Amino acid sequence: MDIIVLRTFVSILDEGSFAAAARRMGVSRSLASKYISDLERSLGARLLTRTTRAVRPTPIGEAYGAEIRNILNRLDAANEAVRKAVGNAAGVLKIGSPVAYTLRILQPHLRRFMETYPEIQLEMLLDDGTSDVIGDGFDAVIRVGYLNDSSLHAKRLHQGKIILVAAPEYLEKHGTPTQPADLLKHDCLHYTNLRTGDSWPFQRDGETIQQKVHAIFASNNTDLLYMMARDGVGVALVPEIIAAKDVAEGRLISLLTDYTVPRVPINIVYPTGRLMTAAMRAFLDFMGNLRLG
């Protein structure tokens, strides 16, 4: 029996639909459906119940799926053991990563990773949300900000410096804040992934101030906030690496420079209890050796 048929069956159990399983397997929906029809015909048993809303396993299909999943896990472990023995990092590696971070910081390094490990098929999915590492089938996800307690492994990559900026034309119209409390009078562009809600954290002389702000616009994408600040819409907290060139050339002004904003941790998180493939180990080692700030 073709192994891809069995993997397709397990993917359908995981995803709950033929369409999602087909995307995961990289085949057409019709081919995925044919795989299952052929499998059911060869076994002489109905494995799945299809409705307009979902696909669910029959009792015998659920039991069969559990057995097949165990077999595939053992097969993957055996294959990976051989790859480790010969040092062969290969296969598909699915990584989730925030948009701005990937395009501004990580992207220049990805080509070197691909050249170093030509047998690894790297799939980067850019998303500023909090992707479900296990449910969405990621091998790992890069997350910007503080992590919630979870059963996931986390490896700290570095910390990003954050600065407060606004365009000169905005400051000419609204004035320049000289202390955090002044931000109550300003139009603020808020990053929704901050753990501090509608407050912005500032530090000076060992003291932290959680300053309430008036957010006229909010987004989970720092690139969008940076561009709106550069266009004179308001004041924004953005990663220094994104805004440094505009600050140096006067298109943005760095504000409240007597204060600092706590650096934001950047972590790569990945599931516990899962076989660490050679490809995943190679990516972790590569990311850990980068000097990103």
N, C-alpha and C positions, 0 to 999 in steps of 0.2 A: 504494500500500500504506500502511495507517495506521501512523503513526510509533509509536504506543503498542504495536502488535504487535511491532515490531522491538525496542523498549526492553524489552518483556517477555521476548523471546527472550534478549537479552543478560543480563538480570537472572537468568534461569534458569541460564545458564552461570556467572554469578558466584556464585550462592547454592547451586547443586547440588540444588535442589528446587523444585517448583511452589509449595508452601505458602509458603516463605520469599520467593520471588520475588513472589508475589501480595501478601504483606504489604508488601514494599518498594515495589511499584507502587500499592498502595492499591486493589486489585481483589480479587474473590473467586477462590478456587482454581479453581473451575469455569470462570470466564471466562478465566483465564490459560491453562488447558488448551485451551479453545476457540480462543483466539488461535493457539496453536501448531499445532493440528490444521488450522485454516484456512490457516496459512502453509505447512505441509508439503503440503497439497492443492494450493495455488496453484503451488508450485514443482515438484510431482511428485517430491519426494525426502523421505526420512526424515532429519530433522535431529537427533533426540534418541533415545537408547536409555533406556527406562524400566525400572528394576528396583524391587524392594520396598525397597531401601536407598538408592538414589541415582538421579539423572538425569545422564546423561553424553552429550556430543555424539558423533555419528557422525563419521567422518573428514570427510565433506562438510559436516556441520554445524559442525565446528570451523573449517574454512576459511571457511565462510559467516559464522560469528560474528565472526571476525577482520576481515573486510571490513566487516560492518555496524558493528562497534565503531568502526572508523576513520571511517566515514561519519557516525555519530552524534556523534563527537568534533568533526569538522569543522563539523557543523551547529550544535552547541552553541557552538563558538568563533565562528561567524558571528553567531549570535543574540546572544551576549554582546558582541561588538564593536559591534553596533547599540545595545544597551542602554547601553554605556559612552558611546557617542557622544551619546546624549540624556540621560545621567546617570540612567538608570532602574534602580534596585536592586530586583529582583523575583525571585520564584521561591521554591522550598523551600530552607530552610537547616536542616540537621540538626546539632545541637550536643549533645555529651555533657558532663555536668557532675556533680560530686559532690553527694550529696543535701543534707547540712547546709550546704555552701557556697552552693548555689543558693537554698535556702529562707531562710537567715538573712542572706545578704549580697547575692546577685545579684537575687533576686526583685523587690525594690522598683523596680529599674531596667528590668526587662523590659517593663513597660507603656509606658514612655517610648520604648524602642526600637521597639515595635510601632506607636506613634502616629506616630513620626518616619518609619518605613518601612512604610506600610500594605500595600504590594504584596509584602512579604517574608512568606512563611509560615514562621514560626519553630517548629521542632520540637525541644523540649528533652527529652533522655533522661537521667534521673537514675540514676547508677550510681557506687558508691564503689570499683569495681574499676579495672583498667587496661584500658579498652576498646581494641580493635584499631581504630585510626582508619581504616585503609584497608579492612581485611576487613569491618568492620561498616558501612561506607558513610557514615561521619561526614564532614562538611565540616571540623569542628574539634572538639577535646575540651579542656575545662579540667581541668588536673591540679594537685592540691595535693601539694607535696613535690618532692624533687630528681628530675630526669629522668635516665633512662638515655641513653647516647649512641645516637642514631638518625639516620635520614635525614630526620626530620620537622623542619619549621620550628617554632621556639618563640618566643613573644613574652611577656616578663615583664609581668604585670599589676600585682602588688604583692607584699608579704610579710605573712604573718599572724603576729601575736604569740601565743605559746603560754604558758599559765600552769598551775601545779600547784595542784589544788584537792581539797578533801574537805569533807564535811558536818560540822557541829559535833557531831552525835551520834556519828559515826564517831570523831572525835578524842577525845571524852570516854571512849570505850571503849578505844581503841588508843594514845592519846598523840599528840603533835604532833611530826613530824620537824623537826629543826633543821639537819640537814646531809644531803646526798644519801645517804650511807652508811646513814642511819636507814631508808631505804626498803626495805632488805632485811628489816626486821621488819614491813612493812606489806603489806596486801592491795592490789595494784596492778591497775588496769584499763588494759590495754595496747591501743594503736592499732597494728594490724598493718601499716599502710602505712609505718611508720617504717623508714628505711633502716638503723637502728642495731640491728636484731634485738631481743634481749631486754634491751637497755640503753637508758637514758634519758640524753640529753645535758644537762649543766648547765655554765654558764660563770660565772666570777668572776675579776676581776683578770687578764683575758687568758688564763686557763687553762680548758681544757675537760675536764670529767670525764664519762666514759662509765660511768654507774652501773648495775650489774646490778640487776634488780628481780625480785620474785616476783609473776608475773602470775596472778591467780586467774580472770581473765576477759579475753578479747581480742575485738576486733571491728574491722572496717574502717570503721565508721560513728561519727564523733565525737559526733553527737547522742545515740546510745545510750550511749556512755561517760559523757557529761555527765549524762544522766538517772540513770544508776546511781550516779554519784558523789553527786548531789544526794539520792538515796534512802539514802545512808549505806552503800553496799556496799563502797566502797574509795576509793583515791586515784587521780586521773587527770590526765593532761596533756590540756588542751582549748584550743581557740581562745578568746582573751579575749573576742571579740565575742559568743560563745555564752553565756559564764558571767558577764559583767560585771554584769548586773542582779541575779543571785542573790548575787554577792559583795557588791555594794553594800547589799543588803537583809539580809545575814547568813545566807542559806540555804546558802551555800558560803563556805569560808575559803580565801583565797589563801595558799599555803605556800612556804617557802624563798624568801622575797622578797629575800634578800640575793644570790640567784643569778638568772641569767636562762637561759631556754631559747632556743636559736637560732631565729630567725624562719623560718617555713616559706615557701618561694617558691610563688607561684601563677602558673602559666603557661597560655597557650592554645597548643595545638600543632595543626598542620595539615600536610597532605601537601605534599611538594615535587613539582615536575614536573607539577602540575595547574593548569589554567587558573584564575586568580584571578577569580571572578565578582564582579560589582558588589555583589551581596548579601553575599558573604563579606568584601569590602573594607569595606563599610559596618559590618559587625559588628565587625571588627577595630579600625576607627577608633573606634567607639562604646565598646568595652571599654577601649581605650587611653586614652580621655579621662575615664573614671570615676575618682573619688577614693575608693578603697575601703580605704585604710589603708596 
